Amino acid sequence: MLVEPEPDAERLALDRALANAVRARLAAGPRQRPDAEAIAVRQTLAGEPAPASAFLRAVLGRIDAASGAPLVVWGAAAQTLAADRFGLTARAAADPEQGLAAVRDGARALMELTPSSAWWGRLLAEPALRVIAALPDDAHGLPRALMVQKAESGPTGDDRTFWATDSAAPVARIVDALAEAGLAASPLIAAGGLKLFMLAGYVQAEDGRLASAPGGLSGVIGAAPQF
C-alpha cells in the first residue's frame, strides 16, 4: 500500500518564505548601475559560508537575469559560465560582432576570451561599450569571459581593470613598464596582435599613469568586481 508522507509544516513555511522573498525581489526591479549591484551582492554574501554563498550567487544571478538587461553569450566557456550564474535564459550569439551589436542595442553580452578572437580590442574604439563584469569573478582565478554593456561601472572596493594594447613588446617588458608607472599588471590573453592585461584595483581610463604606457593604440576597456 502507498503511504502518504508526513506533512512538514516547518519546511513548507520556509519554502513559502523563500518564494515570497524571491517574488518581492523580482518586483523591486534591477539596480541602475553595475557597481551598485556588485556592492549589494558583496554585502549580501558577507559572513556566509561557501555553500550558502554559492547558493545565493545562483539565486541572485537568476533574479538579475530575469529583471536586468537581456543577456547574450558567445563562446562555449561563456555559455557554461552564464548557465551556472544566470540560468538558461541567455541568447547565443553567432559571433563576437553579433554579441557587440546586441550590446549597442541595449543588451549585455558575456563573451569568451580566446586566442582566436581579439573582440575586446573593439572596445578601444567604442568607449560607450564597457567591460562591467568578468567570470569567474573570484579573486583566485583568471576570468574566462567578460561581460560587456553600454554602462559605466565605478569602483566597488575590490576590482580589477582591463587594459588592452597593440604593443609588440614582450609581455614581461610591458608589465615592467606599467610597474614603473605605479600599476600592478598581469597578462590575461593575446590575440590578433593585441594584448589584454588586468590591472589591480579600479583604474580610470584617463589615469595619468597610463599616459606613457606601451603601445600606439592602448587603453582601459572597463573594470569588474571580484569576490
N, C-alpha and C positions, 0 to 999 in steps of 0.2 A: 504494500500500500504506500501511496505517496504521503509524505508527512509535510505539512505546511511549516515553513520556517518560523522560528520565534520572531515576533516583532522586535525591532531595535530602535526604540524611540529616541534614544540619546544620539546615536549616529545619524539617524534621519534628520534630527533637528540641526546637527552640524552641517549636513549636506545642504539642507534648505538655506541655512545661513550663508553658506558659500555661494549658492546660486543667487541669492538676493544681493550679496555684495558685488558679484560679477555684473549682474544686471544694472545695478546702480552706477558702477564704474563706467560701463558702456554708455549709459545715458549721460554721464558727465562730459563725454567727448574727449578729444585729444588735447594735449598741451600745445601751445602755439609755437614753441621753439624746441629744437632737438636738445639743446643744453639743459633746458628746464626739465625735460623728460629724463635725461641721464641723471641729473642731481636727485630727482624724486626717486628713481629706481635705486640709486645708491643708498638713500636714506631708508627706503623700504627694506633693503637687504641687510642693513646694519645689524650685526649681532646674530644673524641667522646661521645655523649650522649648514654645512654643504648640501645635504639632501633637501632641506627646506628651501635653500637658496635656488637650487636648480629647478625645483617645482615652481617657485614664484616667478623665476625668469620666463618659464614656459607660459604660465598664465598671463603675465603682463605682456609678453610678446604677442600672444594671440589677441589680447584686448587692443594692443597697438595696431595690429593688422586689421582688426575689424573697424576701428574708429579713425585711423590715420589715413594718410595719402595712399593711393593704390601702390601695390608693390610689384615690381618686375624683377626677374632674376635672369642672369646669363652665366652659363658655365655649370658644370656638374657639381663642383665644390660649393658654389653659391646656392644651388638648389638644395643640397643636403643641409647646409647651414640655415637656410631660410625655413626649411621644413621643421627643423629642430626648434628654432626660436619663434617662428610666426605661424606654424601650421601649414597646411596645404592650400594656401589661399593665393599664392603668388602666380603671376602670369609669366611664362617663359618667353624670353626674347630670342630671336633667331641669331642675332649677332650683337656685338657691343654698340654699333651705331643705332640699332633699334632700341636698345636699352637707354642710351643717352637721349634719343628722340622722345621717349616716354617721359624722361625727367624734364625736358623742355616743356612738355605739355602738362606738367604738374604732378607727375607720379614720382616715385623714388625707385632707384634701381640698386640691387645688390649684385655686384659683378665680380667675377673671379679674377684673381691675379695669376696670370700665366705668361710664360715667356713667349707664347705665340701671339700676344697682342699687347700693345702699349696704349690701350684705350684711354688710360688715365692721363696720358700726355695731352689729350684733347682739352683737358680742364685748364691747362695753361692759357689757352686762347679763349676760354669761356668762363670767366671768373664768376658768372652768375651761378654756375653749377659747382657745388662744393661737396667734398667728402665730409659726411657727418657721423659716420659710424664705421667700424671695422670688425669683422667676425673671423675667428673667435675674438672676443674682447676681454679675455683675462690677461693679466699683466705678465704671465709667464710664457706665453706662446706668441707666435707670429701670425698676423692676420692672413687669411687665405682669400678674403673677398672684402671689397669696400662698398659701402652704401653711399650713393650719390643722390643729392636732392637740390632743388633750387631754394636753398635756405642758408642762412648764416647760423653758425653754432659757436657760441662763446665758450670761455673756459669753464670747466666743471670741477676743477680741483685735482683731477688726475687724468691727464690727457696725453696723447701723442699726436704730433703734427706730421703731415705727409708733404714731402718736398721732392720735386722732380727736377732733373737737369739733363741737358744734352751733352754734358761734358764727356770727352773721350778719355779723360784721365782715369787711372786705376782707382778702384773703389777706396782703397786704403788712403790714397792721396786726397781724395775728396773728403773723407772722414776727418783726416788731419787738418785740412783747411777749415772745415766747419768748427772743429775743436778750437783752433786758434782764434776764431771769431766768438767763442764762448757758447757754442752749440754742441750738444751731445747727439751724435747721429749714428744710426746703424742702417746698413743696406737692407733693402727688402726684396727688390726684384729689378731685373734689367730686361728690356725688350725693345726692339725696333730702334736701336741707337739711343734710347733714353734709359735713365736710371732713376729708381724711386727709393727714397730714404725715409726713415722715421726719425723725427727729431723729438727729444724728450721734452715733455711739457707742451703748453699751448703757445705757439709762435705765430704772431700775426704776419700777414702777407707783406706788410710794409716794414717789418722789423729791420732796423739799420744793420744788424749783424749779418744780414744776407746780401748786403749791397755788393760785396766783393766775392761772393760765393762762386765756385767754378761753374762755367757753362755760359754759352751765349744766350740760351733760352732756358730759363730756370725759374722756379717759384713755388710758393706754397699752394697746394691744391685743396687744403682742408685739414680738419683735425677731428679726432674721435676720442671719446672717453674710454678708459679701461677700468675694469672692476676687479 
